[in-house]
Amino acid sequence: MARPALSRLVLLGSLLATVPATLPAAAHEVGAWAGASSAPAERSEVAVAALDGKAYVIGDYNGATELLIYDLATDRWSKGAPFPYPVHHTMAAEQGGRIYKFGGYVNGWEATDKVWAYDPKANAWEARTPMPTPRAAGGAAPLSDKIHVVGGSGSGRGNVRSHEVYDPANDRWSTAANLPTPRDHLAVQTVEGRIVASGGRIDGDSSKNLAANQVYDPARDAWSEAAPLPTARSGVASAVLGREVFVIGGESNRRTYDEVEAFDLPGNLWRALARLPTARHGFGAVTYKGRIFTLTGSPRPGGDRSGTVEVLDPNGAAPAR
């Protein structure tokens, strides 16, 4: 399959235009990848969040509970207080100096509503008010002083469209406009004061991947359609740099993906970048000093795992060490 490559895209129309942006051919792929120190334990189906120059890897498909901590500046790993119980397909986000973990699957494929906060200074987990809707494999994204939890699936892997908003300061939940296209294993990120929900799958079935790309405007409490994800996939990692959401890797029922595609929200357009060296899914990504760090994940569809760490410089220079 030919690699889609492009240097620039031009979009005619606005974010609400009915004709989606497409990916024209161009001369070369953009960006450069480099390896980094592998995690001390192999993981997949994790949640990853960053705080104060460190990335926190939570959960594991195979039941590991140790909290893995990666120092983004020094390329060194350490371990924190173990999570209280095995969980996979969980969601995490940073807010107010803590890492918050939402839901996930426990006891096999039972969706939980449990919420926990990790305090790095105390190296301790604390239970918080549960989510209104138990779910796993959704997305969590901070917006202003709150965290939005979007989509996912319940026990039995049927999709939920719920969009719920957590207030960490008051430990309270509220509801917001439902996700228009219910799905799980999607990318959910905050950019330019809005939330972008990209890709995913129907009812946990990776043979039913979606290209859906929808944008939530908190001022209107409403979602709108945006240019679809060029490569329909699920189980991706995602991160934000500037005004772009990067959607990385993923899987179908047949293969893992190495595609890296970035969505420019104000322009409502996508561009392709240099491919992920190790195609994988069930992993996470964070940004640090203009680079994107991808951590752990499965190189094969299903329940494999790895300790792989690979770093993308979208401007094309390999990370200095």
Phi and psi restraints in degrees (value plus and minus 20) as a CYANA .aco file:
   2 ALA   PHI     -86.0   -46.0
   2 ALA   PSI     123.3   163.3
   3 ARG   PHI    -102.0   -62.0
   3 ARG   PSI     105.1   145.1
   4 PRO   PHI     -91.0   -51.0
   4 PRO   PSI     106.6   146.6
   5 ALA   PHI    -154.0  -114.0
   5 ALA   PSI     125.4   165.4
   6 LEU   PHI    -180.4  -140.4
   6 LEU   PSI     133.7   173.7
   7 SER   PHI    -125.0   -85.0
   7 SER   PSI     -59.1   -19.1
   8 ARG   PHI    -166.3  -126.3
   8 ARG   PSI     133.2   173.2
   9 LEU   PHI    -147.3  -107.3
   9 LEU   PSI     124.9   164.9
  10 VAL   PHI    -142.2  -102.2
  10 VAL   PSI     109.8   149.8
  11 LEU   PHI    -131.8   -91.8
  11 LEU   PSI     112.6   152.6
  12 LEU   PHI    -119.7   -79.7
  12 LEU   PSI      99.4   139.4
  13 GLY   PHI      96.9   136.9
  13 GLY   PSI     153.1   193.1
  14 SER   PHI    -120.1   -80.1
  14 SER   PSI    -199.4  -159.4
  15 LEU   PHI     -78.7   -38.7
  15 LEU   PSI     -48.7    -8.7
  16 LEU   PHI    -115.6   -75.6
  16 LEU   PSI     -11.2    28.8
  17 ALA   PHI     -82.3   -42.3
  17 ALA   PSI     126.3   166.3
  18 THR   PHI    -101.2   -61.2
  18 THR   PSI     -40.3    -0.3
  19 VAL   PHI    -112.2   -72.2
  19 VAL   PSI      99.3   139.3
  20 PRO   PHI     -95.1   -55.1
  20 PRO   PSI     136.4   176.4
  21 ALA   PHI     -89.1   -49.1
  21 ALA   PSI     129.5   169.5
  22 THR   PHI    -144.7  -104.7
  22 THR   PSI     152.8   192.8
  23 LEU   PHI    -127.4   -87.4
  23 LEU   PSI      77.5   117.5
  24 PRO   PHI     -94.9   -54.9
  24 PRO   PSI     140.0   180.0
  25 ALA   PHI     -90.8   -50.8
  25 ALA   PSI     131.7   171.7
  26 ALA   PHI    -169.8  -129.8
  26 ALA   PSI    -197.5  -157.5
  27 ALA   PHI     -97.7   -57.7
  27 ALA   PSI     -55.4   -15.4
  28 HIS   PHI    -178.2  -138.2
  28 HIS   PSI     141.8   181.8
  29 GLU   PHI    -100.1   -60.1
  29 GLU   PSI     138.1   178.1
  30 VAL   PHI    -134.1   -94.1
  30 VAL   PSI     121.4   161.4
  31 GLY   PHI      80.5   120.5
  31 GLY   PSI     143.8   183.8
  32 ALA   PHI    -159.2  -119.2
  32 ALA   PSI     122.2   162.2
  33 TRP   PHI    -127.1   -87.1
  33 TRP   PSI     129.9   169.9
  34 ALA   PHI    -163.0  -123.0
  34 ALA   PSI     134.4   174.4
  35 GLY   PHI    -103.0   -63.0
  35 GLY   PSI     142.8   182.8
  36 ALA   PHI    -162.6  -122.6
  36 ALA   PSI     159.5   199.5
  37 SER   PHI     -84.4   -44.4
  37 SER   PSI     110.6   150.6
  38 SER   PHI     -86.5   -46.5
  38 SER   PSI     131.9   171.9
  39 ALA   PHI     -83.1   -43.1
  39 ALA   PSI     131.0   171.0
  40 PRO   PHI     -91.2   -51.2
  40 PRO   PSI     -29.8    10.2
  41 ALA   PHI    -164.9  -124.9
  41 ALA   PSI     121.3   161.3
  42 GLU   PHI     -97.4   -57.4
  42 GLU   PSI     120.4   160.4
  43 ARG   PHI    -163.2  -123.2
  43 ARG   PSI     139.7   179.7
  44 SER   PHI    -175.3  -135.3
  44 SER   PSI     145.7   185.7
  45 GLU   PHI      33.0    73.0
  45 GLU   PSI      32.2    72.2
  46 VAL   PHI    -124.0   -84.0
  46 VAL   PSI     148.2   188.2
  47 ALA   PHI    -133.0   -93.0
  47 ALA   PSI     121.1   161.1
  48 VAL   PHI    -151.1  -111.1
  48 VAL   PSI     112.1   152.1
  49 ALA   PHI    -159.4  -119.4
  49 ALA   PSI     134.7   174.7
  50 ALA   PHI    -136.5   -96.5
  50 ALA   PSI     125.6   165.6
  51 LEU   PHI    -174.6  -134.6
  51 LEU   PSI     105.9   145.9
  52 ASP   PHI      31.4    71.4
  52 ASP   PSI      26.8    66.8
  53 GLY   PHI      58.7    98.7
  53 GLY   PSI      -7.5    32.5
  54 LYS   PHI    -149.8  -109.8
  54 LYS   PSI     125.8   165.8
  55 ALA   PHI    -126.2   -86.2
  55 ALA   PSI     117.2   157.2
  56 TYR   PHI    -133.9   -93.9
  56 TYR   PSI     103.8   143.8
  57 VAL   PHI    -127.1   -87.1
  57 VAL   PSI      97.2   137.2
  58 ILE   PHI    -140.2  -100.2
  58 ILE   PSI     115.5   155.5
  59 GLY   PHI      66.2   106.2
  59 GLY   PSI     152.6   192.6
  60 ASP   PHI    -193.5  -153.5
  60 ASP   PSI     116.2   156.2
  61 TYR   PHI     -81.5   -41.5
  61 TYR   PSI     -49.9    -9.9
  62 ASN   PHI    -117.6   -77.6
  62 ASN   PSI      -9.2    30.8
  63 GLY   PHI      77.8   117.8
  63 GLY   PSI     -19.2    20.8
  64 ALA   PHI     -87.5   -47.5
  64 ALA   PSI     123.8   163.8
  65 THR   PHI    -135.7   -95.7
  65 THR   PSI     -32.1     7.9
  66 GLU   PHI     -79.7   -39.7
  66 GLU   PSI     117.5   157.5
  67 LEU   PHI    -103.3   -63.3
  67 LEU   PSI      99.0   139.0
  68 LEU   PHI    -115.6   -75.6
  68 LEU   PSI     111.6   151.6
  69 ILE   PHI    -143.3  -103.3
  69 ILE   PSI     104.8   144.8
  70 TYR   PHI    -134.5   -94.5
  70 TYR   PSI     102.5   142.5
  71 ASP   PHI    -102.3   -62.3
  71 ASP   PSI      91.5   131.5
  72 LEU   PHI     -89.8   -49.8
  72 LEU   PSI     -45.3    -5.3
  73 ALA   PHI    -101.8   -61.8
  73 ALA   PSI     -58.9   -18.9
  74 THR   PHI    -121.5   -81.5
  74 THR   PSI     -26.2    13.8
  75 ASP   PHI      39.7    79.7
  75 ASP   PSI      22.8    62.8
  76 ARG   PHI    -146.6  -106.6
  76 ARG   PSI     127.9   167.9
  77 TRP   PHI    -127.3   -87.3
  77 TRP   PSI     129.4   169.4
  78 SER   PHI    -164.8  -124.8
  78 SER   PSI    -199.4  -159.4
  79 LYS   PHI    -147.3  -107.3
  79 LYS   PSI     124.6   164.6
  80 GLY   PHI    -132.1   -92.1
  80 GLY   PSI    -193.2  -153.2
  81 ALA   PHI     -77.0   -37.0
  81 ALA   PSI     109.7   149.7
  82 PRO   PHI     -78.7   -38.7
  82 PRO   PSI     127.6   167.6
  83 PHE   PHI     -86.1   -46.1
  83 PHE   PSI     128.4   168.4
  84 PRO   PHI     -81.7   -41.7
  84 PRO   PSI     -40.8    -0.8
  85 TYR   PHI    -178.9  -138.9
  85 TYR   PSI     141.8   181.8
  86 PRO   PHI     -84.8   -44.8
  86 PRO   PSI     118.4   158.4
  87 VAL   PHI    -172.7  -132.7
  87 VAL   PSI     125.7   165.7
  88 HIS   PHI    -158.8  -118.8
  88 HIS   PSI     144.2   184.2
  89 HIS   PHI      34.3    74.3
  89 HIS   PSI      17.6    57.6
  90 THR   PHI    -108.5   -68.5
  90 THR   PSI     156.7   196.7
  91 MET   PHI    -149.5  -109.5
  91 MET   PSI     128.7   168.7
  92 ALA   PHI    -168.4  -128.4
  92 ALA   PSI     132.1   172.1
  93 ALA   PHI    -176.5  -136.5
  93 ALA   PSI     135.1   175.1
  94 GLU   PHI    -116.6   -76.6
  94 GLU   PSI     122.9   162.9
  95 GLN   PHI    -181.3  -141.3
  95 GLN   PSI     108.9   148.9
  96 GLY   PHI      40.5    80.5
  96 GLY   PSI      14.3    54.3
  97 GLY   PHI      63.0   103.0
  97 GLY   PSI      -7.7    32.3
  98 ARG   PHI    -153.4  -113.4
  98 ARG   PSI     136.9   176.9
  99 ILE   PHI    -121.2   -81.2
  99 ILE   PSI     106.4   146.4
 100 TYR   PHI    -127.4   -87.4
 100 TYR   PSI     112.8   152.8
 101 LYS   PHI    -131.8   -91.8
 101 LYS   PSI     112.3   152.3
 102 PHE   PHI    -143.3  -103.3
 102 PHE   PSI     108.3   148.3
 103 GLY   PHI      36.7    76.7
 103 GLY   PSI    -163.7  -123.7
 104 GLY   PHI      89.7   129.7
 104 GLY   PSI     157.3   197.3
 105 TYR   PHI    -118.5   -78.5
 105 TYR   PSI     116.0   156.0
 106 VAL   PHI    -150.1  -110.1
 106 VAL   PSI     142.5   182.5
 107 ASN   PHI      30.5    70.5
 107 ASN   PSI      26.0    66.0
 108 GLY   PHI      72.1   112.1
 108 GLY   PSI    -122.8   -82.8
 109 TRP   PHI    -146.0  -106.0
 109 TRP   PSI      17.6    57.6
 110 GLU   PHI    -112.7   -72.7
 110 GLU   PSI      98.2   138.2
 111 ALA   PHI     -93.6   -53.6
 111 ALA   PSI     112.5   152.5
 112 THR   PHI    -128.4   -88.4
 112 THR   PSI     136.3   176.3
 113 ASP   PHI    -121.9   -81.9
 113 ASP   PSI     -15.8    24.2
 114 LYS   PHI     -90.7   -50.7
 114 LYS   PSI     122.5   162.5
 115 VAL   PHI    -144.8  -104.8
 115 VAL   PSI     114.6   154.6
 116 TRP   PHI    -152.2  -112.2
 116 TRP   PSI     128.9   168.9
 117 ALA   PHI    -138.1   -98.1
 117 ALA   PSI     114.2   154.2
 118 TYR   PHI    -128.0   -88.0
 118 TYR   PSI     106.4   146.4
 119 ASP   PHI    -123.0   -83.0
 119 ASP   PSI      89.0   129.0
 120 PRO   PHI     -82.4   -42.4
 120 PRO   PSI     -51.6   -11.6
 121 LYS   PHI     -88.5   -48.5
 121 LYS   PSI     -59.3   -19.3
 122 ALA   PHI    -109.8   -69.8
 122 ALA   PSI     -31.7     8.3
 123 ASN   PHI      30.4    70.4
 123 ASN   PSI      34.0    74.0
 124 ALA   PHI    -167.6  -127.6
 124 ALA   PSI     129.7   169.7
 125 TRP   PHI    -120.1   -80.1
 125 TRP   PSI     124.3   164.3
 126 GLU   PHI    -154.3  -114.3
 126 GLU   PSI     111.7   151.7
 127 ALA   PHI     -91.0   -51.0
 127 ALA   PSI     119.8   159.8
 128 ARG   PHI    -142.9  -102.9
 128 ARG   PSI    -199.8  -159.8
 129 THR   PHI     -81.7   -41.7
 129 THR   PSI     109.1   149.1
 130 PRO   PHI     -82.6   -42.6
 130 PRO   PSI     139.4   179.4
 131 MET   PHI     -88.2   -48.2
 131 MET   PSI     128.5   168.5
 132 PRO   PHI     -81.4   -41.4
 132 PRO   PSI     -53.5   -13.5
 133 THR   PHI    -140.0  -100.0
 133 THR   PSI      94.7   134.7
 134 PRO   PHI     -80.1   -40.1
 134 PRO   PSI     118.1   158.1
 135 ARG   PHI    -184.2  -144.2
 135 ARG   PSI     142.7   182.7
 136 ALA   PHI    -162.1  -122.1
 136 ALA   PSI     144.2   184.2
 137 ALA   PHI      38.1    78.1
 137 ALA   PSI       9.4    49.4
 138 GLY   PHI    -118.0   -78.0
 138 GLY   PSI    -171.1  -131.1
 139 GLY   PHI    -156.8  -116.8
 139 GLY   PSI     128.3   168.3
 140 ALA   PHI    -147.9  -107.9
 140 ALA   PSI     111.6   151.6
 141 ALA   PHI    -162.6  -122.6
 141 ALA   PSI     111.5   151.5
 142 PRO   PHI     -94.4   -54.4
 142 PRO   PSI     121.7   161.7
 143 LEU   PHI    -166.1  -126.1
 143 LEU   PSI     100.0   140.0
 144 SER   PHI      37.1    77.1
 144 SER   PSI    -144.6  -104.6
 145 ASP   PHI    -124.6   -84.6
 145 ASP   PSI      -1.2    38.8
 146 LYS   PHI    -146.6  -106.6
 146 LYS   PSI     154.1   194.1
 147 ILE   PHI    -146.5  -106.5
 147 ILE   PSI     108.1   148.1
 148 HIS   PHI    -118.0   -78.0
 148 HIS   PSI     107.6   147.6
 149 VAL   PHI    -130.6   -90.6
 149 VAL   PSI     102.1   142.1
 150 VAL   PHI    -147.9  -107.9
 150 VAL   PSI     112.1   152.1
 151 GLY   PHI      44.9    84.9
 151 GLY   PSI    -178.1  -138.1
 152 GLY   PHI      88.9   128.9
 152 GLY   PSI    -182.2  -142.2
 153 SER   PHI    -161.3  -121.3
 153 SER   PSI     134.8   174.8
 154 GLY   PHI    -118.7   -78.7
 154 GLY   PSI    -189.9  -149.9
 155 SER   PHI     -80.0   -40.0
 155 SER   PSI     117.6   157.6
 156 GLY   PHI      66.7   106.7
 156 GLY   PSI     -24.6    15.4
 157 ARG   PHI      52.4    92.4
 157 ARG   PSI     -10.8    29.2
 158 GLY   PHI     -89.4   -49.4
 158 GLY   PSI     119.9   159.9
 159 ASN   PHI     -88.1   -48.1
 159 ASN   PSI     128.0   168.0
 160 VAL   PHI    -135.9   -95.9
 160 VAL   PSI     124.1   164.1
 161 ARG   PHI    -122.5   -82.5
 161 ARG   PSI     -17.0    23.0
 162 SER   PHI     -79.3   -39.3
 162 SER   PSI     123.2   163.2
 163 HIS   PHI    -148.9  -108.9
 163 HIS   PSI      87.9   127.9
 164 GLU   PHI    -141.6  -101.6
 164 GLU   PSI     127.8   167.8
 165 VAL   PHI    -140.3  -100.3
 165 VAL   PSI     104.3   144.3
 166 TYR   PHI    -122.1   -82.1
 166 TYR   PSI     112.6   152.6
 167 ASP   PHI    -124.7   -84.7
 167 ASP   PSI      78.8   118.8
 168 PRO   PHI     -83.6   -43.6
 168 PRO   PSI     -54.4   -14.4
 169 ALA   PHI     -83.4   -43.4
 169 ALA   PSI     -55.3   -15.3
 170 ASN   PHI    -129.2   -89.2
 170 ASN   PSI     -20.4    19.6
 171 ASP   PHI      33.0    73.0
 171 ASP   PSI      29.6    69.6
 172 ARG   PHI    -152.1  -112.1
 172 ARG   PSI     136.7   176.7
 173 TRP   PHI    -136.1   -96.1
 173 TRP   PSI     128.6   168.6
 174 SER   PHI    -158.5  -118.5
 174 SER   PSI     153.3   193.3
 175 THR   PHI    -133.8   -93.8
 175 THR   PSI     134.7   174.7
 176 ALA   PHI    -154.3  -114.3
 176 ALA   PSI     158.2   198.2
 177 ALA   PHI     -76.6   -36.6
 177 ALA   PSI     113.4   153.4
 178 ASN   PHI     -83.0   -43.0
 178 ASN   PSI     130.8   170.8
 179 LEU   PHI     -83.4   -43.4
 179 LEU   PSI     105.1   145.1
 180 PRO   PHI     -81.0   -41.0
 180 PRO   PSI     -59.6   -19.6
 181 THR   PHI    -131.9   -91.9
 181 THR   PSI      82.6   122.6
 182 PRO   PHI     -81.4   -41.4
 182 PRO   PSI     117.0   157.0
 183 ARG   PHI    -190.2  -150.2
 183 ARG   PSI     145.9   185.9
 184 ASP   PHI    -149.9  -109.9
 184 ASP   PSI     153.5   193.5
 185 HIS   PHI      34.8    74.8
 185 HIS   PSI      20.2    60.2
 186 LEU   PHI    -124.7   -84.7
 186 LEU   PSI     147.7   187.7
 187 ALA   PHI    -115.6   -75.6
 187 ALA   PSI     110.4   150.4
 188 VAL   PHI    -150.4  -110.4
 188 VAL   PSI      98.7   138.7
 189 GLN   PHI    -160.5  -120.5
 189 GLN   PSI     134.4   174.4
 190 THR   PHI    -120.7   -80.7
 190 THR   PSI     110.1   150.1
 191 VAL   PHI    -171.1  -131.1
 191 VAL   PSI     116.3   156.3
 192 GLU   PHI      33.4    73.4
 192 GLU   PSI      17.0    57.0
 193 GLY   PHI      54.2    94.2
 193 GLY   PSI      -7.9    32.1
 194 ARG   PHI    -151.0  -111.0
 194 ARG   PSI     149.1   189.1
 195 ILE   PHI    -131.8   -91.8
 195 ILE   PSI     111.3   151.3
 196 VAL   PHI    -131.8   -91.8
 196 VAL   PSI     107.1   147.1
 197 ALA   PHI    -137.0   -97.0
 197 ALA   PSI      93.9   133.9
 198 SER   PHI    -143.1  -103.1
 198 SER   PSI     120.6   160.6
 199 GLY   PHI      47.5    87.5
 199 GLY   PSI    -176.9  -136.9
 200 GLY   PHI      92.2   132.2
 200 GLY   PSI    -192.6  -152.6
 201 ARG   PHI    -163.1  -123.1
 201 ARG   PSI     145.5   185.5
 202 ILE   PHI    -114.5   -74.5
 202 ILE   PSI     104.5   144.5
 203 ASP   PHI      29.1    69.1
 203 ASP   PSI      20.8    60.8
 204 GLY   PHI      52.3    92.3
 204 GLY   PSI     -11.4    28.6
 205 ASP   PHI    -118.4   -78.4
 205 ASP   PSI      87.9   127.9
 206 SER   PHI     -93.7   -53.7
 206 SER   PSI     -22.8    17.2
 207 SER   PHI    -104.4   -64.4
 207 SER   PSI     -23.0    17.0
 208 LYS   PHI    -141.7  -101.7
 208 LYS   PSI      34.8    74.8
 209 ASN   PHI     -92.1   -52.1
 209 ASN   PSI     133.3   173.3
 210 LEU   PHI    -143.0  -103.0
 210 LEU   PSI     132.2   172.2
 211 ALA   PHI    -122.1   -82.1
 211 ALA   PSI     -11.9    28.1
 212 ALA   PHI     -74.4   -34.4
 212 ALA   PSI     119.3   159.3
 213 ASN   PHI    -163.8  -123.8
 213 ASN   PSI      90.9   130.9
 214 GLN   PHI    -150.0  -110.0
 214 GLN   PSI     127.7   167.7
 215 VAL   PHI    -142.5  -102.5
 215 VAL   PSI     110.3   150.3
 216 TYR   PHI    -122.0   -82.0
 216 TYR   PSI     109.0   149.0
 217 ASP   PHI    -126.7   -86.7
 217 ASP   PSI      90.2   130.2
 218 PRO   PHI     -86.4   -46.4
 218 PRO   PSI     -45.9    -5.9
 219 ALA   PHI     -85.5   -45.5
 219 ALA   PSI     -51.9   -11.9
 220 ARG   PHI    -125.9   -85.9
 220 ARG   PSI     -25.5    14.5
 221 ASP   PHI      27.4    67.4
 221 ASP   PSI      34.0    74.0
 222 ALA   PHI    -168.6  -128.6
 222 ALA   PSI     129.5   169.5
 223 TRP   PHI    -122.0   -82.0
 223 TRP   PSI     130.9   170.9
 224 SER   PHI    -154.5  -114.5
 224 SER   PSI     137.6   177.6
 225 GLU   PHI    -100.3   -60.3
 225 GLU   PSI     122.9   162.9
 226 ALA   PHI    -149.5  -109.5
 226 ALA   PSI     155.5   195.5
 227 ALA   PHI     -74.6   -34.6
 227 ALA   PSI     108.6   148.6
 228 PRO   PHI     -87.0   -47.0
 228 PRO   PSI     132.5   172.5
 229 LEU   PHI     -77.5   -37.5
 229 LEU   PSI     103.9   143.9
 230 PRO   PHI     -79.8   -39.8
 230 PRO   PSI     -56.1   -16.1
 231 THR   PHI    -135.0   -95.0
 231 THR   PSI      86.3   126.3
 232 ALA   PHI     -82.2   -42.2
 232 ALA   PSI     106.8   146.8
 233 ARG   PHI    -185.5  -145.5
 233 ARG   PSI     149.3   189.3
 234 SER   PHI    -163.3  -123.3
 234 SER   PSI     150.7   190.7
 235 GLY   PHI      49.2    89.2
 235 GLY   PSI       7.8    47.8
 236 VAL   PHI    -101.0   -61.0
 236 VAL   PSI     145.9   185.9
 237 ALA   PHI    -122.7   -82.7
 237 ALA   PSI     135.2   175.2
 238 SER   PHI    -170.1  -130.1
 238 SER   PSI     134.7   174.7
 239 ALA   PHI    -177.2  -137.2
 239 ALA   PSI     145.6   185.6
 240 VAL   PHI    -138.1   -98.1
 240 VAL   PSI     112.5   152.5
 241 LEU   PHI    -151.7  -111.7
 241 LEU   PSI     104.2   144.2
 242 GLY   PHI      42.5    82.5
 242 GLY   PSI    -144.3  -104.3
 243 ARG   PHI    -127.1   -87.1
 243 ARG   PSI      -2.4    37.6
 244 GLU   PHI    -133.2   -93.2
 244 GLU   PSI     123.0   163.0
 245 VAL   PHI    -121.2   -81.2
 245 VAL   PSI     101.6   141.6
 246 PHE   PHI    -114.3   -74.3
 246 PHE   PSI     105.8   145.8
 247 VAL   PHI    -131.7   -91.7
 247 VAL   PSI     100.1   140.1
 248 ILE   PHI    -145.6  -105.6
 248 ILE   PSI     112.3   152.3
 249 GLY   PHI      44.5    84.5
 249 GLY   PSI    -167.8  -127.8
 250 GLY   PHI      99.0   139.0
 250 GLY   PSI    -192.3  -152.3
 251 GLU   PHI    -169.6  -129.6
 251 GLU   PSI     143.5   183.5
 252 SER   PHI    -146.5  -106.5
 252 SER   PSI    -191.8  -151.8
 253 ASN   PHI     -95.8   -55.8
 253 ASN   PSI     -26.8    13.2
 254 ARG   PHI    -131.0   -91.0
 254 ARG   PSI     -48.3    -8.3
 255 ARG   PHI    -179.2  -139.2
 255 ARG   PSI     147.0   187.0
 256 THR   PHI    -117.0   -77.0
 256 THR   PSI     137.9   177.9
 257 TYR   PHI    -128.6   -88.6
 257 TYR   PSI     126.9   166.9
 258 ASP   PHI    -131.9   -91.9
 258 ASP   PSI     -13.4    26.6
 259 GLU   PHI     -84.0   -44.0
 259 GLU   PSI     121.7   161.7
 260 VAL   PHI    -149.2  -109.2
 260 VAL   PSI      95.2   135.2
 261 GLU   PHI    -150.9  -110.9
 261 GLU   PSI     115.8   155.8
 262 ALA   PHI    -137.3   -97.3
 262 ALA   PSI     112.5   152.5
 263 PHE   PHI    -123.4   -83.4
 263 PHE   PSI      99.9   139.9
 264 ASP   PHI    -108.9   -68.9
 264 ASP   PSI      87.6   127.6
 265 LEU   PHI     -84.0   -44.0
 265 LEU   PSI     -71.3   -31.3
 266 PRO   PHI     -80.7   -40.7
 266 PRO   PSI     -54.1   -14.1
 267 GLY   PHI    -108.1   -68.1
 267 GLY   PSI     -32.7     7.3
 268 ASN   PHI      32.8    72.8
 268 ASN   PSI      32.2    72.2
 269 LEU   PHI    -164.7  -124.7
 269 LEU   PSI     138.6   178.6
 270 TRP   PHI    -134.6   -94.6
 270 TRP   PSI     132.0   172.0
 271 ARG   PHI    -157.1  -117.1
 271 ARG   PSI     132.0   172.0
 272 ALA   PHI    -116.8   -76.8
 272 ALA   PSI     126.7   166.7
 273 LEU   PHI    -144.9  -104.9
 273 LEU   PSI     155.3   195.3
 274 ALA   PHI     -72.6   -32.6
 274 ALA   PSI     119.4   159.4
 275 ARG   PHI     -92.8   -52.8
 275 ARG   PSI     128.4   168.4
 276 LEU   PHI     -78.4   -38.4
 276 LEU   PSI     104.8   144.8
 277 PRO   PHI     -79.8   -39.8
 277 PRO   PSI     -59.4   -19.4
 278 THR   PHI    -134.2   -94.2
 278 THR   PSI      81.0   121.0
 279 ALA   PHI     -79.3   -39.3
 279 ALA   PSI     113.4   153.4
 280 ARG   PHI    -185.2  -145.2
 280 ARG   PSI     152.5   192.5
 281 HIS   PHI    -162.6  -122.6
 281 HIS   PSI     154.3   194.3
 282 GLY   PHI      45.9    85.9
 282 GLY   PSI      14.4    54.4
 283 PHE   PHI    -147.8  -107.8
 283 PHE   PSI    -196.1  -156.1
 284 GLY   PHI    -153.9  -113.9
 284 GLY   PSI     147.2   187.2
 285 ALA   PHI    -163.2  -123.2
 285 ALA   PSI     125.9   165.9
 286 VAL   PHI    -158.7  -118.7
 286 VAL   PSI     141.4   181.4
 287 THR   PHI    -128.1   -88.1
 287 THR   PSI     128.5   168.5
 288 TYR   PHI    -177.2  -137.2
 288 TYR   PSI     100.0   140.0
 289 LYS   PHI      29.5    69.5
 289 LYS   PSI      28.5    68.5
 290 GLY   PHI      60.8   100.8
 290 GLY   PSI     -12.6    27.4
 291 ARG   PHI    -144.3  -104.3
 291 ARG   PSI     139.0   179.0
 292 ILE   PHI    -133.3   -93.3
 292 ILE   PSI     105.0   145.0
 293 PHE   PHI    -124.2   -84.2
 293 PHE   PSI     105.2   145.2
 294 THR   PHI    -127.7   -87.7
 294 THR   PSI     113.2   153.2
 295 LEU   PHI    -147.9  -107.9
 295 LEU   PSI     107.0   147.0
 296 THR   PHI      41.3    81.3
 296 THR   PSI    -173.2  -133.2
 297 GLY   PHI      87.9   127.9
 297 GLY   PSI     147.9   187.9
 298 SER   PHI    -120.5   -80.5
 298 SER   PSI     103.4   143.4
 299 PRO   PHI     -97.9   -57.9
 299 PRO   PSI     -26.7    13.3
 300 ARG   PHI    -145.4  -105.4
 300 ARG   PSI     133.1   173.1
 301 PRO   PHI     -77.1   -37.1
 301 PRO   PSI     124.1   164.1
 302 GLY   PHI      74.9   114.9
 302 GLY   PSI    -160.9  -120.9
 303 GLY   PHI    -120.2   -80.2
 303 GLY   PSI       7.3    47.3
 304 ASP   PHI     -92.9   -52.9
 304 ASP   PSI    -197.4  -157.4
 305 ARG   PHI    -179.7  -139.7
 305 ARG   PSI     146.9   186.9
 306 SER   PHI    -180.9  -140.9
 306 SER   PSI     148.7   188.7
 307 GLY   PHI    -128.3   -88.3
 307 GLY   PSI      -2.6    37.4
 308 THR   PHI     -81.8   -41.8
 308 THR   PSI     115.8   155.8
 309 VAL   PHI    -148.8  -108.8
 309 VAL   PSI     103.2   143.2
 310 GLU   PHI    -154.0  -114.0
 310 GLU   PSI     124.7   164.7
 311 VAL   PHI    -143.6  -103.6
 311 VAL   PSI     108.5   148.5
 312 LEU   PHI    -124.7   -84.7
 312 LEU   PSI     107.4   147.4
 313 ASP   PHI    -123.1   -83.1
 313 ASP   PSI      86.1   126.1
 314 PRO   PHI     -82.8   -42.8
 314 PRO   PSI     -37.9     2.1
 315 ASN   PHI    -108.9   -68.9
 315 ASN   PSI     -24.2    15.8
 316 GLY   PHI      83.9   123.9
 316 GLY   PSI     -26.0    14.0
 317 ALA   PHI    -117.6   -77.6
 317 ALA   PSI     116.6   156.6
 318 ALA   PHI     -86.3   -46.3
 318 ALA   PSI     122.9   162.9
 319 PRO   PHI     -79.4   -39.4
 319 PRO   PSI     115.4   155.4
 320 ALA   PHI    -103.2   -63.2
 320 ALA   PSI     121.8   161.8
